[in-house]
Amino acid sequence: MISTVLVANRGEIACRVFRTCRELGISTVAVYSDADAGALHVREADTAVRLPGAAPSETYLRGDLVVKAALAAGADAVHPGYGFLSENAGFARAVTDAGLLWIGPPPEAIEAMASKTRAKELLGVRPLTEVTEADLPVLVKAAAGGGGRGMRVVRELDALEDALRAASAEAASAFGDGEVFVEPYVENGRHVEVQLLCDTHGTVWALGTRDCSLQRRHQKVVEEAPAPGLPAALEASLLDTAVRAAKAVGYTGAGTVEFLVADGRAYFLEMNTRLQVEHPVTEEVHGVDLVALQLAVAEGRALPPEPPALRGHAIEARLYAEDPAREWAPQTGVLHRFDVPAEGRVRVDTGYVSGDAVGVHYDPMLAKVIVHAPTRAEAARKLAHTLARTRVHGPVTNRDLLVASLRHPEYTDPEALDTGFYERNLPELTTAPAGEAHAAVAAALAAAAAGTGRFGGGWRNLRSQDETRTYGEHEVRYRPTRGGGYEVTAPAGVRVVSAAPDLVRLEVDGVVRDFTVDTYGDGTVHAGPHRLTAHPRFTDPSEQTAPGSLLAPMPGTVVRVADGLAVGDRVTAGQPLLWLEAMKMEHRVTAPASGTLTALHAAPGRQVEVGALLAVVQTEALEEDPV
C-alpha cells in the first residue's frame, strides 16, 4: 500500500490531494519553487523539497528534479495533479523507472490521448492541415495541456501565422511542449464533458456529464454537474463515446473526455488524461472522492461494477485575481483578507489564506467555491449568495462578475447556455455593483472617524465647509456636526446613523445598512462587499506620464517585440507592438492610437512591474503643428 505521496504540483490541487491523503493516513511531500517558498501547499505538507528557481521551466516542469525530490523525501508514489507534467508520458515513465508508483494512466495511454492531435486521429477526427478563407474562423490549439493556454481564435488569414507563433510559445511555457494544431472553430456551442474512472480490472465508470460553457479566453470559469437540459439520446451518445475512447487505449485512473455540443450534435474535442480542475462538482453529485479512488486504482484495487447514483446538482465557480473589465488582466499583491462563508453544502478548494501573496509566475486562481443542492436553481442561488458575502481583500478579483453571472437570465435558463456568454454580456456584467456610491460614503466617514487625511480632500479648519474624499468615480462630501457626527452633502439622500473607523451605518431611503470598512496602506478600501481605491489629494509629479505612454498592465516578462519595430516607426491604432507573459498567459500590448513610436523601453526577457513604461506613441493629433 502507498505510504507517502509526492504531489508534483502546487497551489490548490496540491492542497486538495494532501487533504485526502491525510484522511487515509498517507504522508505527503510538497515540491516548491523559490516563489512558492511560503505557499500554503508547502505549509500543509509533511515534508517539502525545494526546486531552485521561480519560472515553471526551471522548477515544476523539470521532471528530473521532481523525481529526485521524491526519492530524497522517501516517497513511494507520485501524484501529478493537473497542468505542468500531468500529461507528460516521459515524466510518467521517469517516475516508474525510478521505482515509484505513478498515480495516473499508463504512459502509453497518455501518449495516445494527451496529445490532442493523436487523440483526434484515434477517433477518426483530423485537424486542418491547410487553412483557406472558407475554413474561417479556426482555432489554433496546443496539442498538450489545457486550461485555455496555447489557444487562439483566428478570423482572418493574415492573423494565422502570428496566432500559431503565439500559441506555440504560450504552450511551451506552460507545458514544455510547443506543438499546436488548427481545427474548425464552432461558434457559441456548449462545452460538455464526461468524467471517467477506470481500474486495472476492466471496469470503466462514466460518472455523468459536466457543463463548462461559461469561459473566458477558452478557460473555464463556472462549471456544473450534471450538464443541464441534454436530450437523453445525446447524453447517452456522449457517455458511450467516452467509454469507448477509454477502452481503446487501455485507460486506467481518472480522465475526462470533452465535447463541443452545437445544433444537437457533439464534436469530440480532447481527452484529458488527468484529474480536472472541475472534478469537485462530480464528487458532490455522486458522493465520491476521486482522489481517494485514484489512489485505490493505483494500488490495484477494483472498482465496484457501477458508480454511485447521481443526486442533486453542483456548481463550481473559479475565483480569480483578475480584472474582467480590463480584458481579464491578472492581478498580483497581498491577499489581506480571504474569508468564504462555508455554511451548509459549501466547499472551498484553495491554495491561499489571508496574508498570502499572489505572485506573477503562476495561474491567478485563488479558489474554487462549490455548492451542492437538490436542484440547479437552488445551487445557483446558494453559490451566488455565498460569493456575494465572501470577503476577498487585496487584488482585484472576478468575485462580482461571478455573482452577476450566476444571477443572469442567460445562465439561469439552461437552454441559453453557450460559450459565447461572456462575449455577449461582459459590459453588463462588469458595471459597478449597486450600492458602490454608498460604500464610498462609508469609506470616507470611516477615514474621517479614524482621523486619517492621507487620501481625499484633507482637513480644513473651517468646520462649516465640506470635506471631500474621492473613491474611484465617486466624490463624497460631508461635514462634521455638533455632537461628533457627520452630515453627508453628496451624494444626496444619505443619513449617517453612526460612523466608526471599522463600521459605518447609513440610512438610505429609509433602509439602514451596515458597512464594515477595512483600509490598507496602498489606498485600497473595502467597504462591505465593495473594493474601492482612494484618490490622493495631490498627484505626485514623478508619477505623471507623457501622453501616449504605454504602461505595463500587469507585472510580467516581455517575451516578444514586433518584428523590426524601432523608434521613429509609424504605427496604427490597435497594432500589436509587444507581448508580455504573466501567470503563464501571453498578453498583447497594442498601440493606443495611430502615430509615431517615440520611445521603446521593452526588450525580450525584460521583467517589468505593473505601470512600468514600455513605449510611447505620439499620436497624430499631437504631431500637428500648433495653429
Secondary structure as UniProt FT lines:
FT   STRAND          4..7
FT   HELIX           11..24
FT   STRAND          27..33
FT   HELIX           34..36
FT   TURN            37..38
FT   HELIX           40..44
FT   STRAND          47..51
FT   HELIX           56..58
FT   TURN            59..61
FT   HELIX           63..73
FT   STRAND          77..79
FT   TURN            84..87
FT   HELIX           89..97
FT   TURN            98..99
FT   STRAND          101..102
FT   HELIX           107..113
FT   HELIX           116..122
FT   TURN            123..124
FT   HELIX           133..135
FT   STRAND          138..142
FT   TURN            147..150
FT   STRAND          151..154
FT   HELIX           157..159
FT   HELIX           160..175
FT   STRAND          180..184
FT   TURN            187..188
FT   STRAND          190..198
FT   TURN            200..201
FT   STRAND          204..216
FT   TURN            217..218
FT   STRAND          219..225
FT   TURN            228..229
FT   HELIX           232..248
FT   TURN            249..250
FT   STRAND          253..262
FT   TURN            263..264
FT   STRAND          265..272
FT   TURN            277..278
FT   HELIX           279..286
FT   HELIX           290..298
FT   TURN            299..300
FT   STRAND          313..320
FT   STRAND          322..323
FT   HELIX           324..326
FT   TURN            327..328
FT   STRAND          329..330
FT   STRAND          333..334
FT   STRAND          337..339
FT   STRAND          346..350
FT   TURN            354..355
FT   STRAND          357..358
FT   STRAND          365..373
FT   HELIX           376..388
FT   STRAND          391..393
FT   HELIX           399..407
FT   HELIX           409..412
FT   HELIX           414..416
FT   TURN            419..420
FT   HELIX           421..429
FT   TURN            434..435
FT   HELIX           436..450
FT   TURN            463..464
FT   STRAND          467..471
FT   TURN            472..473
FT   STRAND          474..480
FT   TURN            482..483
FT   STRAND          486..490
FT   TURN            492..493
FT   STRAND          494..499
FT   STRAND          503..508
FT   TURN            509..510
FT   STRAND          511..519
FT   TURN            521..522
FT   STRAND          524..527
FT   TURN            528..529
FT   STRAND          530..534
FT   HELIX           541..543
FT   TURN            547..548
FT   STRAND          549..551
FT   STRAND          556..561
FT   TURN            563..564
FT   TURN            567..568
FT   STRAND          570..571
FT   TURN            573..574
FT   STRAND          576..582
FT   TURN            583..584
FT   STRAND          585..590
FT   STRAND          595..600
FT   TURN            604..605
FT   STRAND          607..608
FT   TURN            610..611
FT   STRAND          613..619
FT   HELIX           620..623
//
